[in-house]
């Protein structure tokens, strides 16, 4: 299939597949970044719940042996704060949400790798085979998108930094060689 000319059908088809690959890669990375933030928030909430529980118990004990008004006020404020944290963590199951993002990320990773394979095999396949595989990947991607939680702008910004600046999804020849047995390395 001719793909040297920007006006050729092969070039346009390859460009569309490359763009779809890029979108899937961004979305998959967004889900990964969202997972990291959700787990960090959950960990922070759990830590504060423990700290506030200990402080509430301590101020309750101080109230029992003291008649100072300040210990009652501090105890009440700590209890209210703990109640708010507990209500938040009950209404927003961050671990469950992170798991849904993880499922989406895993499915998108597989699709992303299939796009790479399609681009690799591009010159070996007939146009009809390429379009059929493209359509199947688009359909599967659509299903993942419709069944997964949405990401947010902060996740997108983190994904953009990870992909463009930190080159999180790319490897140099040397990095790949280090992971491979010496018999199939490209660089010496």
C-alpha positions in Angstrom: 0.0 0.0 0.0 1.3 3.4 -1.0 2.0 5.5 2.0 4.7 7.9 1.0 2.5 10.7 -0.3 0.4 12.6 2.2 -2.5 12.4 -0.2 -2.4 8.6 -0.5 -5.0 6.5 1.2 -2.3 4.5 2.9 -0.8 7.6 4.5 -4.2 8.8 5.7 -5.0 5.3 7.1 -1.7 5.1 8.9 -2.1 8.6 10.2 -5.5 7.8 11.6 -4.2 4.6 13.3 -1.2 6.6 14.8 -3.6 9.2 16.2 -5.9 6.5 17.7 -2.8 4.9 19.2 -1.8 8.3 20.7 -5.3 8.9 22.2 -5.4 5.4 23.7 -2.0 5.9 25.2 -3.0 9.2 26.7 -6.2 7.8 28.2 -4.5 4.7 29.6 -1.8 7.0 31.2 -4.5 9.3 32.6 -6.2 6.3 34.3 -2.8 5.3 35.8 -2.2 8.8 37.1 -5.8 8.9 38.5 -5.1 5.6 40.3 -2.0 6.9 41.9 -3.8 10.0 43.2 -6.8 8.1 44.5 -4.6 5.7 46.4 -2.6 8.6 47.9 -5.8 10.4 49.0 -7.1 7.1 50.5 -3.8 6.6 52.4 -3.9 10.2 53.7 -7.5 9.8 54.9 -6.8 6.5 56.6 -3.8 8.1 58.4 -5.8 11.1 59.5 -8.6 8.8 60.7 -6.1 7.0 62.9 -4.5 10.2 64.2 -7.9 11.9 64.9 -9.2 8.7 66.6 -6.2 8.7 68.9 -6.5 12.4 69.6 -10.3 12.1 70.2 -9.8 9.2 72.6 -7.0 11.2 74.4 -9.2 14.2 74.8 -12.1 12.1 76.1 -9.7 10.6 78.7 -8.6 14.2 79.7 -12.3 15.2 80.0 -12.9 12.3 82.3 -10.1 13.4 84.7 -10.4 17.1 84.2 -13.3 19.5 84.3 -11.6 22.0 82.0 -13.9 23.3 79.3 -11.1 23.5 76.7 -10.6 19.7 76.6 -14.3 19.3 75.9 -14.2 21.8 73.0 -11.0 20.2 71.6 -12.6 16.7 71.9 -15.8 17.9 70.2 -13.9 19.5 67.3 -11.7 16.4 66.8 -14.9 14.2 66.9 -16.6 16.3 64.3 -13.5 16.3 62.0 -13.3 12.5 62.4 -17.0 12.2 61.6 -16.5 14.2 58.4 -13.6 12.1 57.3 -15.4 8.9 58.0 -18.5 10.1 56.1 -16.3 11.1 53.1 -14.5 7.8 53.0 -17.9 5.9 53.3 -19.5 7.9 50.5 -16.5 7.8 48.2 -14.9 4.4 48.1 -11.6 5.4 46.7 -10.2 1.9 46.5 -13.2 0.7 44.5 -12.9 3.7 42.2 -9.1 3.1 41.8 -9.9 -0.6 40.9 -12.3 0.6 38.1 -9.6 2.9 36.7 -7.1 -0.1 36.9 -9.5 -2.3 34.9 -9.8 0.4 32.2 -6.1 0.9 32.2 -5.4 -2.8 31.7 -7.9 -3.1 28.9 -6.5 0.1 27.2 -2.9 -1.2 27.6 -3.9 -4.3 25.6 -5.5 -2.2 22.9 -2.5 0.1 22.8 -0.2 -2.8 22.2 -2.4 -4.1 19.4 -2.2 -0.7 17.7 1.6 -0.9 17.9 1.4 -4.3 16.3 -0.9 -3.1 13.6 1.5 -0.2 12.8 4.3 -2.7 12.8 2.5 -5.0 10.4 1.1 -2.2 8.3 3.2 -2.8 5.2 2.5 -6.6 5.3 -1.3 -6.3 5.4 -3.9 -5.6 2.8 -5.9 -2.4 3.2 -9.0 -4.3 4.0 -7.2 -6.2 6.8 -5.9 -3.0 8.2 -9.3 -1.3 8.1 -11.0 -4.4 9.7 -8.5 -4.4 12.5 -8.8 -0.7 13.0 -12.5 -0.9 13.2 -12.3 -3.7 15.7 -9.9 -1.8 17.9 -12.1 1.3 17.7 -15.1 -0.7 18.8 -13.2 -2.3 21.7 -11.9 1.2 22.7 -15.4 2.6 22.7 -16.6 -0.2 25.0 -13.8 0.4 27.4 -14.5 4.2 27.4 -18.2 3.7 28.0 -17.7 1.3 30.9 -14.9 3.1 32.7 -14.9 6.1 35.1 -13.9 9.4 33.6 -10.5 10.8 34.2 -10.0 14.5 35.1 -7.9 17.4 33.8 -5.3 16.9 36.5 -4.8 13.3 35.4 -4.5 14.6 31.8 -1.9 17.2 32.8 0.1 14.5 34.7 -0.2 12.1 31.7 1.0 14.8 29.4 4.1 15.5 31.5 4.8 11.8 31.9 4.5 11.1 28.1 6.1 14.3 26.7 8.7 15.3 29.3 9.4 12.1 31.3 9.1 9.8 28.3 7.3 7.4 30.6 6.0 5.0 27.8 9.2 5.0 25.7 12.6 3.3 25.9 15.9 3.9 24.2 17.6 1.0 22.4 20.1 0.8 25.3 17.3 0.5 27.9 15.7 -2.3 26.0 18.9 -4.1 25.5 19.6 -4.1 29.2 16.4 -6.0 29.7 17.0 -8.6 26.9 19.4 -11.6 26.9 22.7 -10.6 25.3 22.1 -12.9 22.3 19.3 -10.7 21.0 20.6 -7.3 22.0 21.0 -4.6 19.2 23.6 -2.4 20.9 27.0 -3.6 22.0 
